[in-house]
């Protein structure tokens, strides 16, 4: 259990589509980026994202 708020660490992924509204056999969502402990660990977007958490 946790929260997404300024100064808090976070573990989450961002997907390119709603995973609950697509047919996984035909159009599985793709991971855009993954954040672990407030740090971007994977970024498929090519964008420059801050990779350190601030407290």
mmCIF file of the N, C-alpha and C atoms, coordinates in Angstrom:
data_MODEL
# 
_entry.id   MODEL 
# 
loop_
_atom_site.group_PDB 
_atom_site.id 
_atom_site.type_symbol 
_atom_site.label_atom_id 
_atom_site.label_alt_id 
_atom_site.label_comp_id 
_atom_site.label_asym_id 
_atom_site.label_entity_id 
_atom_site.label_seq_id 
_atom_site.pdbx_PDB_ins_code 
_atom_site.Cartn_x 
_atom_site.Cartn_y 
_atom_site.Cartn_z 
_atom_site.occupancy 
_atom_site.B_iso_or_equiv 
_atom_site.pdbx_formal_charge 
_atom_site.auth_seq_id 
_atom_site.auth_comp_id 
_atom_site.auth_asym_id 
_atom_site.auth_atom_id 
_atom_site.pdbx_PDB_model_num 
ATOM 1   N N  . UNK A 1 1  ? 0.855   -1.176  0.000   1.00 0.00 ? 1  UNK A N  1 
ATOM 2   C CA . UNK A 1 1  ? 0.000   0.000   0.000   1.00 0.00 ? 1  UNK A CA 1 
ATOM 3   C C  . UNK A 1 1  ? 0.893   1.229   0.000   1.00 0.00 ? 1  UNK A C  1 
ATOM 4   N N  . UNK A 1 2  ? 0.441   2.228   -0.675  1.00 0.00 ? 2  UNK A N  1 
ATOM 5   C CA . UNK A 1 2  ? 1.245   3.435   -0.747  1.00 0.00 ? 2  UNK A CA 1 
ATOM 6   C C  . UNK A 1 2  ? 0.467   4.569   -1.358  1.00 0.00 ? 2  UNK A C  1 
ATOM 7   N N  . UNK A 1 3  ? 1.209   5.578   -1.766  1.00 0.00 ? 3  UNK A N  1 
ATOM 8   C CA . UNK A 1 3  ? 0.556   6.740   -2.359  1.00 0.00 ? 3  UNK A CA 1 
ATOM 9   C C  . UNK A 1 3  ? 1.471   7.364   -3.402  1.00 0.00 ? 3  UNK A C  1 
ATOM 10  N N  . UNK A 1 4  ? 0.891   8.048   -4.340  1.00 0.00 ? 4  UNK A N  1 
ATOM 11  C CA . UNK A 1 4  ? 1.633   8.840   -5.310  1.00 0.00 ? 4  UNK A CA 1 
ATOM 12  C C  . UNK A 1 4  ? 1.453   10.300  -4.921  1.00 0.00 ? 4  UNK A C  1 
ATOM 13  N N  . UNK A 1 5  ? 2.481   10.869  -4.354  1.00 0.00 ? 5  UNK A N  1 
ATOM 14  C CA . UNK A 1 5  ? 2.431   12.270  -3.946  1.00 0.00 ? 5  UNK A CA 1 
ATOM 15  C C  . UNK A 1 5  ? 3.843   12.842  -3.932  1.00 0.00 ? 5  UNK A C  1 
ATOM 16  N N  . UNK A 1 6  ? 3.978   14.163  -4.011  1.00 0.00 ? 6  UNK A N  1 
ATOM 17  C CA . UNK A 1 6  ? 5.300   14.771  -4.007  1.00 0.00 ? 6  UNK A CA 1 
ATOM 18  C C  . UNK A 1 6  ? 6.106   14.319  -2.786  1.00 0.00 ? 6  UNK A C  1 
ATOM 19  N N  . UNK A 1 7  ? 7.359   13.938  -3.034  1.00 0.00 ? 7  UNK A N  1 
ATOM 20  C CA . UNK A 1 7  ? 8.242   13.522  -1.958  1.00 0.00 ? 7  UNK A CA 1 
ATOM 21  C C  . UNK A 1 7  ? 8.130   12.054  -1.593  1.00 0.00 ? 7  UNK A C  1 
ATOM 22  N N  . UNK A 1 8  ? 7.191   11.337  -2.191  1.00 0.00 ? 8  UNK A N  1 
ATOM 23  C CA . UNK A 1 8  ? 7.011   9.912   -1.903  1.00 0.00 ? 8  UNK A CA 1 
ATOM 24  C C  . UNK A 1 8  ? 7.664   9.080   -3.000  1.00 0.00 ? 8  UNK A C  1 
ATOM 25  N N  . UNK A 1 9  ? 8.194   7.931   -2.612  1.00 0.00 ? 9  UNK A N  1 
ATOM 26  C CA . UNK A 1 9  ? 8.731   7.004   -3.595  1.00 0.00 ? 9  UNK A CA 1 
ATOM 27  C C  . UNK A 1 9  ? 7.563   6.259   -4.233  1.00 0.00 ? 9  UNK A C  1 
ATOM 28  N N  . UNK A 1 10 ? 7.785   5.729   -5.446  1.00 0.00 ? 10 UNK A N  1 
ATOM 29  C CA . UNK A 1 10 ? 6.691   5.064   -6.142  1.00 0.00 ? 10 UNK A CA 1 
ATOM 30  C C  . UNK A 1 10 ? 7.211   3.918   -6.993  1.00 0.00 ? 10 UNK A C  1 
ATOM 31  N N  . UNK A 1 11 ? 6.391   2.889   -7.139  1.00 0.00 ? 11 UNK A N  1 
ATOM 32  C CA . UNK A 1 11 ? 6.637   1.784   -8.060  1.00 0.00 ? 11 UNK A CA 1 
ATOM 33  C C  . UNK A 1 11 ? 5.413   1.695   -8.955  1.00 0.00 ? 11 UNK A C  1 
ATOM 34  N N  . UNK A 1 12 ? 5.588   1.962   -10.254 1.00 0.00 ? 12 UNK A N  1 
ATOM 35  C CA . UNK A 1 12 ? 4.456   1.875   -11.173 1.00 0.00 ? 12 UNK A CA 1 
ATOM 36  C C  . UNK A 1 12 ? 4.962   1.765   -12.601 1.00 0.00 ? 12 UNK A C  1 
ATOM 37  N N  . UNK A 1 13 ? 4.069   1.414   -13.496 1.00 0.00 ? 13 UNK A N  1 
ATOM 38  C CA . UNK A 1 13 ? 4.364   1.409   -14.929 1.00 0.00 ? 13 UNK A CA 1 
ATOM 39  C C  . UNK A 1 13 ? 3.357   2.294   -15.642 1.00 0.00 ? 13 UNK A C  1 
ATOM 40  N N  . UNK A 1 14 ? 3.765   2.872   -16.757 1.00 0.00 ? 14 UNK A N  1 
ATOM 41  C CA . UNK A 1 14 ? 2.867   3.628   -17.621 1.00 0.00 ? 14 UNK A CA 1 
ATOM 42  C C  . UNK A 1 14 ? 2.707   2.817   -18.894 1.00 0.00 ? 14 UNK A C  1 
ATOM 43  N N  . UNK A 1 15 ? 1.462   2.581   -19.281 1.00 0.00 ? 15 UNK A N  1 
ATOM 44  C CA . UNK A 1 15 ? 1.158   1.801   -20.474 1.00 0.00 ? 15 UNK A CA 1 
ATOM 45  C C  . UNK A 1 15 ? 0.636   2.702   -21.581 1.00 0.00 ? 15 UNK A C  1 
ATOM 46  N N  . UNK A 1 16 ? 0.708   2.234   -22.816 1.00 0.00 ? 16 UNK A N  1 
ATOM 47  C CA . UNK A 1 16 ? 0.256   3.028   -23.953 1.00 0.00 ? 16 UNK A CA 1 
ATOM 48  C C  . UNK A 1 16 ? -1.244  2.953   -24.191 1.00 0.00 ? 16 UNK A C  1 
ATOM 49  N N  . UNK A 1 17 ? -1.938  2.105   -23.455 1.00 0.00 ? 17 UNK A N  1 
ATOM 50  C CA . UNK A 1 17 ? -3.400  2.002   -23.589 1.00 0.00 ? 17 UNK A CA 1 
ATOM 51  C C  . UNK A 1 17 ? -3.988  1.431   -22.305 1.00 0.00 ? 17 UNK A C  1 
ATOM 52  N N  . UNK A 1 18 ? -5.286  1.541   -22.169 1.00 0.00 ? 18 UNK A N  1 
ATOM 53  C CA . UNK A 1 18 ? -5.993  1.035   -20.996 1.00 0.00 ? 18 UNK A CA 1 
ATOM 54  C C  . UNK A 1 18 ? -5.985  -0.496  -21.022 1.00 0.00 ? 18 UNK A C  1 
ATOM 55  N N  . UNK A 1 19 ? -5.349  -1.146  -20.038 1.00 0.00 ? 19 UNK A N  1 
ATOM 56  C CA . UNK A 1 19 ? -5.270  -2.605  -20.054 1.00 0.00 ? 19 UNK A CA 1 
ATOM 57  C C  . UNK A 1 19 ? -6.608  -3.295  -19.806 1.00 0.00 ? 19 UNK A C  1 
ATOM 58  N N  . UNK A 1 20 ? -7.572  -2.564  -19.286 1.00 0.00 ? 20 UNK A N  1 
ATOM 59  C CA . UNK A 1 20 ? -8.890  -3.136  -19.015 1.00 0.00 ? 20 UNK A CA 1 
ATOM 60  C C  . UNK A 1 20 ? -9.843  -3.002  -20.197 1.00 0.00 ? 20 UNK A C  1 
ATOM 61  N N  . UNK A 1 21 ? -9.446  -2.209  -21.202 1.00 0.00 ? 21 UNK A N  1 
ATOM 62  C CA . UNK A 1 21 ? -10.347 -1.936  -22.324 1.00 0.00 ? 21 UNK A CA 1 
ATOM 63  C C  . UNK A 1 21 ? -9.822  -2.464  -23.658 1.00 0.00 ? 21 UNK A C  1 
ATOM 64  N N  . UNK A 1 22 ? -8.798  -3.303  -23.634 1.00 0.00 ? 22 UNK A N  1 
ATOM 65  C CA . UNK A 1 22 ? -8.275  -3.816  -24.899 1.00 0.00 ? 22 UNK A CA 1 
ATOM 66  C C  . UNK A 1 22 ? -8.320  -5.341  -24.915 1.00 0.00 ? 22 UNK A C  1 
ATOM 67  N N  . UNK A 1 23 ? -8.248  -5.886  -26.113 1.00 0.00 ? 23 UNK A N  1 
ATOM 68  C CA . UNK A 1 23 ? -8.208  -7.328  -26.295 1.00 0.00 ? 23 UNK A CA 1 
ATOM 69  C C  . UNK A 1 23 ? -6.745  -7.760  -26.265 1.00 0.00 ? 23 UNK A C  1 
ATOM 70  N N  . UNK A 1 24 ? -6.334  -8.423  -25.198 1.00 0.00 ? 24 UNK A N  1 
ATOM 71  C CA . UNK A 1 24 ? -4.930  -8.774  -24.993 1.00 0.00 ? 24 UNK A CA 1 
ATOM 72  C C  . UNK A 1 24 ? -4.399  -9.726  -26.065 1.00 0.00 ? 24 UNK A C  1 
ATOM 73  N N  . UNK A 1 25 ? -5.245  -10.469 -26.715 1.00 0.00 ? 25 UNK A N  1 
ATOM 74  C CA . UNK A 1 25 ? -4.790  -11.382 -27.766 1.00 0.00 ? 25 UNK A CA 1 
ATOM 75  C C  . UNK A 1 25 ? -4.398  -10.617 -29.030 1.00 0.00 ? 25 UNK A C  1 
ATOM 76  N N  . UNK A 1 26 ? -5.029  -9.463  -29.257 1.00 0.00 ? 26 UNK A N  1 
ATOM 77  C CA . UNK A 1 26 ? -4.790  -8.697  -30.479 1.00 0.00 ? 26 UNK A CA 1 
ATOM 78  C C  . UNK A 1 26 ? -3.946  -7.446  -30.270 1.00 0.00 ? 26 UNK A C  1 
ATOM 79  N N  . UNK A 1 27 ? -4.054  -6.830  -29.111 1.00 0.00 ? 27 UNK A N  1 
ATOM 80  C CA . UNK A 1 27 ? -3.417  -5.531  -28.898 1.00 0.00 ? 27 UNK A CA 1 
ATOM 81  C C  . UNK A 1 27 ? -2.968  -5.365  -27.449 1.00 0.00 ? 27 UNK A C  1 
ATOM 82  N N  . UNK A 1 28 ? -2.049  -6.175  -26.989 1.00 0.00 ? 28 UNK A N  1 
ATOM 83  C CA . UNK A 1 28 ? -1.557  -6.082  -25.619 1.00 0.00 ? 28 UNK A CA 1 
ATOM 84  C C  . UNK A 1 28 ? -0.907  -4.715  -25.391 1.00 0.00 ? 28 UNK A C  1 
ATOM 85  N N  . UNK A 1 29 ? -1.166  -4.094  -24.258 1.00 0.00 ? 29 UNK A N  1 
ATOM 86  C CA . UNK A 1 29 ? -0.536  -2.808  -23.957 1.00 0.00 ? 29 UNK A CA 1 
ATOM 87  C C  . UNK A 1 29 ? 0.991   -2.930  -23.939 1.00 0.00 ? 29 UNK A C  1 
ATOM 88  N N  . UNK A 1 30 ? 1.656   -1.867  -24.356 1.00 0.00 ? 30 UNK A N  1 
ATOM 89  C CA . UNK A 1 30 ? 3.114   -1.809  -24.329 1.00 0.00 ? 30 UNK A CA 1 
ATOM 90  C C  . UNK A 1 30 ? 3.539   -0.909  -23.167 1.00 0.00 ? 30 UNK A C  1 
ATOM 91  N N  . UNK A 1 31 ? 4.608   -1.288  -22.506 1.00 0.00 ? 31 UNK A N  1 
ATOM 92  C CA . UNK A 1 31 ? 5.123   -0.490  -21.391 1.00 0.00 ? 31 UNK A CA 1 
ATOM 93  C C  . UNK A 1 31 ? 5.878   0.711   -21.953 1.00 0.00 ? 31 UNK A C  1 
ATOM 94  N N  . UNK A 1 32 ? 5.490   1.914   -21.499 1.00 0.00 ? 32 UNK A N  1 
ATOM 95  C CA . UNK A 1 32 ? 6.178   3.135   -21.908 1.00 0.00 ? 32 UNK A CA 1 
ATOM 96  C C  . UNK A 1 32 ? 7.339   3.440   -20.975 1.00 0.00 ? 32 UNK A C  1 
ATOM 97  N N  . UNK A 1 33 ? 7.084   3.340   -19.664 1.00 0.00 ? 33 UNK A N  1 
ATOM 98  C CA . UNK A 1 33 ? 8.177   3.450   -18.713 1.00 0.00 ? 33 UNK A CA 1 
ATOM 99  C C  . UNK A 1 33 ? 7.803   2.797   -17.402 1.00 0.00 ? 33 UNK A C  1 
ATOM 100 N N  . UNK A 1 34 ? 8.843   2.476   -16.632 1.00 0.00 ? 34 UNK A N  1 
ATOM 101 C CA . UNK A 1 34 ? 8.692   1.812   -15.337 1.00 0.00 ? 34 UNK A CA 1 
ATOM 102 C C  . UNK A 1 34 ? 9.447   2.626   -14.294 1.00 0.00 ? 34 UNK A C  1 
ATOM 103 N N  . UNK A 1 35 ? 8.792   2.839   -13.150 1.00 0.00 ? 35 UNK A N  1 
ATOM 104 C CA . UNK A 1 35 ? 9.409   3.552   -12.041 1.00 0.00 ? 35 UNK A CA 1 
ATOM 105 C C  . UNK A 1 35 ? 9.476   2.608   -10.855 1.00 0.00 ? 35 UNK A C  1 
ATOM 106 N N  . UNK A 1 36 ? 10.678  2.477   -10.265 1.00 0.00 ? 36 UNK A N  1 
ATOM 107 C CA . UNK A 1 36 ? 10.889  1.614   -9.108  1.00 0.00 ? 36 UNK A CA 1 
ATOM 108 C C  . UNK A 1 36 ? 11.536  2.445   -8.008  1.00 0.00 ? 36 UNK A C  1 
ATOM 109 N N  . UNK A 1 37 ? 10.908  2.473   -6.860  1.00 0.00 ? 37 UNK A N  1 
ATOM 110 C CA . UNK A 1 37 ? 11.406  3.230   -5.718  1.00 0.00 ? 37 UNK A CA 1 
ATOM 111 C C  . UNK A 1 37 ? 11.642  4.699   -6.069  1.00 0.00 ? 37 UNK A C  1 
ATOM 112 N N  . UNK A 1 38 ? 10.762  5.234   -6.912  1.00 0.00 ? 38 UNK A N  1 
ATOM 113 C CA . UNK A 1 38 ? 10.839  6.632   -7.295  1.00 0.00 ? 38 UNK A CA 1 
ATOM 114 C C  . UNK A 1 38 ? 11.847  6.937   -8.387  1.00 0.00 ? 38 UNK A C  1 
ATOM 115 N N  . UNK A 1 39 ? 12.478  5.919   -8.983  1.00 0.00 ? 39 UNK A N  1 
ATOM 116 C CA . UNK A 1 39 ? 13.502  6.114   -10.015 1.00 0.00 ? 39 UNK A CA 1 
ATOM 117 C C  . UNK A 1 39 ? 13.060  5.439   -11.312 1.00 0.00 ? 39 UNK A C  1 
ATOM 118 N N  . UNK A 1 40 ? 13.143  6.171   -12.426 1.00 0.00 ? 40 UNK A N  1 
ATOM 119 C CA . UNK A 1 40 ? 12.809  5.586   -13.720 1.00 0.00 ? 40 UNK A CA 1 
ATOM 120 C C  . UNK A 1 40 ? 13.855  4.525   -14.045 1.00 0.00 ? 40 UNK A C  1 
ATOM 121 N N  . UNK A 1 41 ? 13.409  3.281   -14.226 1.00 0.00 ? 41 UNK A N  1 
ATOM 122 C CA . UNK A 1 41 ? 14.311  2.169   -14.527 1.00 0.00 ? 41 UNK A CA 1 
ATOM 123 C C  . UNK A 1 41 ? 14.243  1.753   -15.989 1.00 0.00 ? 41 UNK A C  1 
ATOM 124 N N  . UNK A 1 42 ? 13.137  2.088   -16.674 1.00 0.00 ? 42 UNK A N  1 
ATOM 125 C CA . UNK A 1 42 ? 12.979  1.757   -18.087 1.00 0.00 ? 42 UNK A CA 1 
ATOM 126 C C  . UNK A 1 42 ? 12.178  2.866   -18.731 1.00 0.00 ? 42 UNK A C  1 
ATOM 127 N N  . UNK A 1 43 ? 12.636  3.351   -19.889 1.00 0.00 ? 43 UNK A N  1 
ATOM 128 C CA . UNK A 1 43 ? 11.938  4.420   -20.599 1.00 0.00 ? 43 UNK A CA 1 
ATOM 129 C C  . UNK A 1 43 ? 11.953  4.122   -22.092 1.00 0.00 ? 43 UNK A C  1 
ATOM 130 N N  . UNK A 1 44 ? 10.840  3.637   -22.613 1.00 0.00 ? 44 UNK A N  1 
ATOM 131 C CA . UNK A 1 44 ? 10.730  3.319   -24.032 1.00 0.00 ? 44 UNK A CA 1 
ATOM 132 C C  . UNK A 1 44 ? 10.346  4.538   -24.864 1.00 0.00 ? 44 UNK A C  1 
ATOM 133 N N  . UNK A 1 45 ? 10.023  5.650   -24.216 1.00 0.00 ? 45 UNK A N  1 
ATOM 134 C CA . UNK A 1 45 ? 9.540   6.825   -24.932 1.00 0.00 ? 45 UNK A CA 1 
ATOM 135 C C  . UNK A 1 45 ? 10.652  7.649   -25.551 1.00 0.00 ? 45 UNK A C  1 
ATOM 136 N N  . UNK A 1 46 ? 11.876  7.510   -25.036 1.00 0.00 ? 46 UNK A N  1 
ATOM 137 C CA . UNK A 1 46 ? 12.982  8.313   -25.536 1.00 0.00 ? 46 UNK A CA 1 
ATOM 138 C C  . UNK A 1 46 ? 13.001  9.710   -24.948 1.00 0.00 ? 46 UNK A C  1 
ATOM 139 N N  . UNK A 1 47 ? 12.036  10.027  -24.098 1.00 0.00 ? 47 UNK A N  1 
ATOM 140 C CA . UNK A 1 47 ? 11.999  11.335  -23.445 1.00 0.00 ? 47 UNK A CA 1 
ATOM 141 C C  . UNK A 1 47 ? 13.012  11.366  -22.312 1.00 0.00 ? 47 UNK A C  1 
ATOM 142 N N  . UNK A 1 48 ? 13.494  12.534  -22.010 1.00 0.00 ? 48 UNK A N  1 
ATOM 143 C CA . UNK A 1 48 ? 14.409  12.694  -20.882 1.00 0.00 ? 48 UNK A CA 1 
ATOM 144 C C  . UNK A 1 48 ? 13.565  12.943  -19.639 1.00 0.00 ? 48 UNK A C  1 
ATOM 145 N N  . UNK A 1 49 ? 13.504  11.947  -18.797 1.00 0.00 ? 49 UNK A N  1 
ATOM 146 C CA . UNK A 1 49 ? 12.717  12.007  -17.570 1.00 0.00 ? 49 UNK A CA 1 
ATOM 147 C C  . UNK A 1 49 ? 13.682  12.067  -16.399 1.00 0.00 ? 49 UNK A C  1 
ATOM 148 N N  . UNK A 1 50 ? 13.368  12.882  -15.404 1.00 0.00 ? 50 UNK A N  1 
ATOM 149 C CA . UNK A 1 50 ? 14.188  12.926  -14.195 1.00 0.00 ? 50 UNK A CA 1 
ATOM 150 C C  . UNK A 1 50 ? 14.227  11.527  -13.592 1.00 0.00 ? 50 UNK A C  1 
ATOM 151 N N  . UNK A 1 51 ? 15.413  11.014  -13.305 1.00 0.00 ? 51 UNK A N  1 
ATOM 152 C CA . UNK A 1 51 ? 15.550  9.632   -12.854 1.00 0.00 ? 51 UNK A CA 1 
ATOM 153 C C  . UNK A 1 51 ? 15.887  9.507   -11.383 1.00 0.00 ? 51 UNK A C  1 
ATOM 154 N N  . UNK A 1 52 ? 15.758  10.592  -10.632 1.00 0.00 ? 52 UNK A N  1 
ATOM 155 C CA . UNK A 1 52 ? 15.974  10.500  -9.186  1.00 0.00 ? 52 UNK A CA 1 
ATOM 156 C C  . UNK A 1 52 ? 14.794  11.077  -8.464  1.00 0.00 ? 52 UNK A C  1 
ATOM 157 N N  . UNK A 1 53 ? 14.470  10.486  -7.340  1.00 0.00 ? 53 UNK A N  1 
ATOM 158 C CA . UNK A 1 53 ? 13.367  10.988  -6.520  1.00 0.00 ? 53 UNK A CA 1 
ATOM 159 C C  . UNK A 1 53 ? 13.858  12.159  -5.695  1.00 0.00 ? 53 UNK A C  1 
ATOM 160 N N  . UNK A 1 54 ? 12.967  13.094  -5.433  1.00 0.00 ? 54 UNK A N  1 
ATOM 161 C CA . UNK A 1 54 ? 13.307  14.220  -4.567  1.00 0.00 ? 54 UNK A CA 1 
ATOM 162 C C  . UNK A 1 54 ? 12.472  14.135  -3.318  1.00 0.00 ? 54 UNK A C  1 
ATOM 163 N N  . UNK A 1 55 ? 13.054  14.517  -2.223  1.00 0.00 ? 55 UNK A N  1 
ATOM 164 C CA . UNK A 1 55 ? 12.330  14.470  -0.940  1.00 0.00 ? 55 UNK A CA 1 
ATOM 165 C C  . UNK A 1 55 ? 12.146  15.850  -0.394  1.00 0.00 ? 55 UNK A C  1 
# 
